[in-house]
């Protein structure tokens, strides 16, 4: 695959894009030739990283020069890592230009934008690759294999609990994700992890969703106010109140964050990466529960908590022959005097502090339970990022692509739509108070 990557443009030069920048430059036959961002300081930092890796500097373009960039730099492949609401602005023209297109999850943020992407795919015959890195996590692969092998029979129900702690979870309420118009909310933003995993694990498509959610902890009117956590500062930089705030992120203490979002970058576009998570004007939810029905008859109960003392997830599958349980404790607790910045731990590039156990337990009917052997990694999304890069861009010298499960896991716009459908339907249901049928969303393809 590496020989077909060619000349790459990265759209959006934030934290997540650095993983792709480094990953692409490590592969033979791949070169980052262009960077596209509204912020020239962030883009210049990417060029500094390229220089440190012994790579040639990439040309920097403003987003309104996207078409000019593609032609001038002879771009073959675009990697889209910008703010989620803008993905479609690059996916659609890139498909129309015949380029290979890879976009970070979620594929987009609204029903209309999803439909536009799928209609463009149908019209051009080209496809979109969506980076569902959690599929490549070896522990998640074990769950997939165990269910596919029929160890618990036909899946009847799933219960999924996802807990984000008061550093990682809080971080969504300090940056652009805190406004639903940017991110679609956590049901859309996290759909590329949670809902794609379930679709993939049980080999089914969602058909109906009912949801309830609210801003229960963060913001200026929620539980944080009751508990006395609220501070009045707007952003942490230069604030005395933020110095002893356990929720604050101090970006100047993290090299990557400081270069991407510090004083110099802020002076260009005014983007505030270190906002107070108890600020007014937050429009996303932090506590959400769903019921999802699938086309194979299975039903999932799901709950996301974004203000938990510990971080991780539990998933339970009940089937006609038994039960399968997955538990991953990514961080057992956080200390008030812990790191003053979330840094790479927020974006999965480094482990969270105080990692806990991971286990997969099989409970067959009429037999003792047994734990299945796993290879657990903390950081890089459980090892998923590294394996995903090998599949998408080819192996690094001396490495090989896993020709088993991982080689089959690259996701297209169909997978992207199926995951996104649950999040979009959840948002509709939380607004209307009614169950929402996926087919009624008219997302541009039949799932």
N, C-alpha and C positions, 0 to 999 in steps of 0.2 A: 504493500500500500504506500510505503514511503516515497517511491519513485513518482507517484502520481500527485503528491501534495503540491510541489512546485512553489510558486510565489504567493505568499500569504499576506493578507491585510488583517490587522486586528482592529475591530471597531469597539471603542470603549477601553480606556486605559486605567481602570480601577484595580482594586485588590485582586479580584478573581482572575483577571486577564493575565496577571503575571505568571500563573501556573502554565497557561498556554504558551506565553512568550518563551519561557524557559524550555518547556517540553518540545516545542516545534524546532527550536534551534539545536536541540540535541539529536535530531533525526537527519540522516543523510537525505539529500534530495528535497529538503524543505528550507525555505528562507523567509523570514519576516521582512518584507520590503516596504510596508506602509503601515502607518498608525493613524487612526481617525478619532478625534476627540475634540470637544469644545474647549478643553483646557490644555494649553500648550505646555504648561509646567509638568503636568502628569505625563504627557507624551514624551517630554524630554527626559524624564526619569526612566521611562522604558528604554530610551536610546542609551542611557547610562548603563542599564542592565545589559543590553546587547553588547556594548563595548566591553564590559567586564567579562563577558562570555567569549570574547574574541570574534564577535560578529560585526558585520558592516552596519552602519547606521541606517535606519529606516526613514523614509520620507514622511513628514507629518502633514496631515490635511485636516481642515475643519469639516464637520459633517455636511455642510452645504456644497462641498466639493467632492462628494462621494463618487459620482460618475466620472468626473475628471481624474480622480485618483486611480480608479480601476483601469482606465485606458492608459494613462501616463506611466503607471508602474507595472503594466502588463500582469495584473493580478489574476491568479488562477482560483484562489480559495479565500473566502472571507470567514473569519471567526468573530462572532458577535457576542460581546460581553458587556455591553452598555446597559443603562437603566432599562428594566424590563419593559416598560411601556413603549420604548422606542424600537424594540426588536424588529417589528414588522416593517419599519421604515427602511431597513437594510435588507431583510430577508427577501421582500418582494422584488425590488429592482435587481438584486443579485441573481435571483432565479431567472428573471427576464433577460439578463445578460449572459446566461448560460454558465455561471460560476458554480463551483462547489460551495455549499453553504452549511456552516456549522453554527448553531446558536446555543448559548447557555440556556438552561432551564430557568423558568418556564419559557415555553416557546413564545408566548405573548401574554397579554393581561386581560383582554376583553373578548366577548363573543364576536364582535364585528371584526376585530383584527385577526382572530383565529380563522374566521370564515374567509377573509381576504387572502391569507396565506394559503389555505387549502384550495381556493379557486385558482390561485396562481400556479400551484403545483399541477392541478388538473390541466390548465391551459398550456403550460410549458413542457410538461413531462419530466421536469426536474424534481429533485427531492431535497428535503432538509434533514440534516442530522442534528438530533437533540442530545445534549450531553447528560444522560442519566447515569452519573458516575456511581450511584449506590448499587446499580445492577452488578457492578464488577467487584464489589466487596465479597471476599471469599466466604464469609459467614452467610451472607444473603444468597450466594450461589448454593450453599448447602441446603438452605431452606427450600429453594426452588427445586433442587434435585430430589429432595426427600418427598415433597408433595407430588412431583411428577412421577415418581416411582410407585405411587399408590400406597405409601406407608400408612397414611391415615384415611385412605379411601377417598370418596368424593367429599370435597370441602363443603360444609353446610353453613358455617359461620366463622367470622373473624372478629377478634377484638384487638384494637390497635391503640396503644397509649403512647404519646410522644411528649417528652418533657424537655423544655428548654430552660436553662437556669438563669439566674439573675445577672449574669454577665453576657452570655451568648443571647439569651432571650431578650434581655433589655436592649441589646445593641440594635435590634430592628426598630426600636422606638427612638433612636438617636440620629437616624440617617434618612435617606430618601424613601426607604420602605415604609416609613410611618404614615405616609399619605397614600391612600388606596388608589388614587389616580396614577401614581408611579408604579406601584407593585402589584396591585390587585388584592392586597391583603395577604396574610399568611396562608390562607387556603389556596390561593393561586401561586404565591411564591414557593411554598413548600410542596406543591403538587408534584414537582419533579422528583422529589424524594419519596414521600409517603404513598401517594396514590398510584404513581407508576409502579412502585414495588408491589403493591397488592395486585394490580392488574396483571403484572408479570408473574408473580408467585402463583396465583390461582388460575392463570391463563383464561381470563374472563374480561368482559367489557362492562363498565357501569351503565345502568339504565335509568336509575332514579335516585335522587338525593334529597334528604331533609336535613336541615341544619339549624342550630341555634348558637349564637355567639355574641360576645360583647367585649368592650374594653373594661375589664374588671379590676386591673391592678395599676397599669401605667396611666399616663395622662394626669391632668390636674384635678379631675373630679372622681377618680376611682379609688380602689383599695389602698393605694400607696399613700393617699392623703389621710385616710383613717389611721394608718400605721405610723404616721409621722415621718415618712421618708422624703416627702416633697421638699425640694429647694426651689428658690425663685429665679436662679440664673437661667439665661437663655442657652449658653454653650459653655463648655468647660474651660476653653482657652481664656486665660486672664481672669478667671473667676475665683475669688477667695472661698465662696461657698462650696465650689466643686472640689477643693483640695482634700476635704475629708469626707466627700460623698462616695460611699462604696459603689454606687451605680455609675459614677462618672468614668468616661474614657479620656485618657490624657494622651493624645496622639503624638505629642512631641517625644514621648518615651519609646516609641517604636519607629525604627528607621523607615520601614516601608510606608507606614501610615503617614509619617511626617513628610516624606517626600511627595506622597500622593495628595495629601489633604491639609498640609500645614500652612503657614503664613503665606508662602509664595503662591501656592496653588489657590488658596482662598482669595487672594488679591485678583486673580484672573476672572473667576466666575462667581465668587461669593458663596460657594457650596460649603455648608457647615456639617462636617462629619461627626462632630462631638456635641450634639445638642443634648439638652436635658431630657431624659426619658419621661419626666413628669411635666413636660411642657404642654400648654394648651394647643389645640388644633390637630391632635393625632386622630386619624380617621380609620385606623385598622383595629381589629380585635386582638385580644391576647388570651382569650379563653373560649374555645370552640368545641362543640360536640356535633357529630354527624351520624346519620344512618344512611348507608349506601346499599342499594340492591343491584346485583350483577346478573348478566344474561344467563348464567348457569344456575341461578336460583340462590346463590350464596348471599348472605347479608353481613355487612361489616358495621360494627359500632366503633366509632373513632373519637378520640379526644386529644386535643392539643392544649397544653398549658405552657405559657411563655414566661412564667415567673416562679419556677420551681427551685427548691434548695439544691436539687441534684439534677444531672442531665443524663438522658438516655431514653430508651424505649423498650416497650414490651409488646409482643405480638403473639396472640394465641389463635391457632387454627383448630376448629373442631370438625371432625370428619366422621364418615360412616364406620371407620375402622379404628379410630383413636384420635389423639390430640397431639399437636406439635406446639411447643412453646419456645419463643426466642426472647432472650433478655440481654440487653446491652447496656452496661452502666459506663458511660463515657467519663463521668466525673461524679464522685460520691458526695462531694460538698464543695463549697467555696468559703474561704475565710475573708473576713472584712479587711484584713491587712494583706490580702493577696495582691497579685499584679495590678498595677494602676492602669493597664491597658489590656484590651482583649487580643489585639494583634492577630497573629496567624491562627490562634485557636478559634477565633470566630469563623474564619473561612475554611477550617478543616485542614489547613496546611501543617499544623502542629498539634500534638495531643493537648487535650484539656488537662488541667492539674487534677491530681487525686483520682486517676483512672480506676475504675472498678472492674468487676468480672463480666465476662460475656459467656453465655451458654445457650445451647440448643438442646432441648429435652424432648424425647419422643415417648409418648404414653400410649402404647397399643392397648386395645381392649383385651382384658383377661391376661395381661402380662405385666411384669414389673417395668417401671419407667427406666429409661436409660439415657444418659447424656451422650450426644454424638460428638466425636472429636472435631474440633474446629481450630482454625488458624486465625487468631484475633489480632488485629492491628489497631492501635489508637493513632489518630491523625491521618491526614490524606484521605478522609472519608473511609476509614477502615481498609486502606490499601486500594480502594477503588480508583482513585485518580491515576495512580501509576499504571495500572493495568488498562484503564480506559485509553490513556494516551498511546499505549503500545498498539491497541486495536485501531484507533482512529488515524494515527499518523505513522504507524509502522514502528518496529522495535528500535531501540537505541543499539549502537554497536555492541555486540557481545550478548544481547538479550534476544529472546524470541517471544512471539505472540502465543498466548495460551490458545491452543487449537481446540480446546474443549468448550466449556460453557462460555468463556469470555468472548471468543471469536464470533459468537452468534448474537451478541447483545447490543450491537449498535442500533440505536433507535431512530426512526424516521418521524415525519410529521404525523403519521397515524398514531404512533405511540405518544407523541407530544400532545396531540389532541385528546386522546383518551385520558391521559393524566390530568390535563388542564380542565377537561369536562367536569370532573368532580369538584374542583375548586370553583369554577364558574357557576355551576349549579348550586353549590353551597352558598355563594354570595347571593344568588337570586333567592334562595330559600330563606336566608337570614333577613332579607329585605321584605319578602311577601308573607312569611310565616306559613308557606305551603310547601309540600313536596314538589320537586321539579323533575320532570322527565327529560333526560338528556336529548332525546330526539327533538324536543320542542325548542332547544337552543339553536338548532339549525347552524351547526358549526362548519358546514361546507363539505362534509363527507359522512358516510354512514359507518358507524362504529360496529 
